[in-house]
Amino acid sequence: MGKYFGREPRYSREEIERQAQEAIDARVNLGRPPAEDWQPLQVRLDDIDHAIVARGLPEPEPLRAPAAPPARPARLRRPVPAAD
């Protein structure tokens, strides 16, 4: 693999954790999107909420007695060797 594509760099655990923390910090520093970006999603969520309330709760299933354990298969008798 190294012949055509080069070798992959080896990072220490500390370096990997540092890079991950930098990526997290960069994403957090972008801040929360403006409220108007959430408006189309909020309208759809309101529609879903109303549909769930209108549908109501489902009927609970009746309790059933526990099923009997499966029957054990009958033992097969092995042939007895003939006595000479």
ABEGO torsion letter per residue (X at the ends): XAAAAEBBBBBBAAAAAAAAAAAAAAAAAAEBBBAAAAAAAAAAAAAAAAAAAAAEBBBBBBBBBBBBBBBBBBBBBBBBBBBX
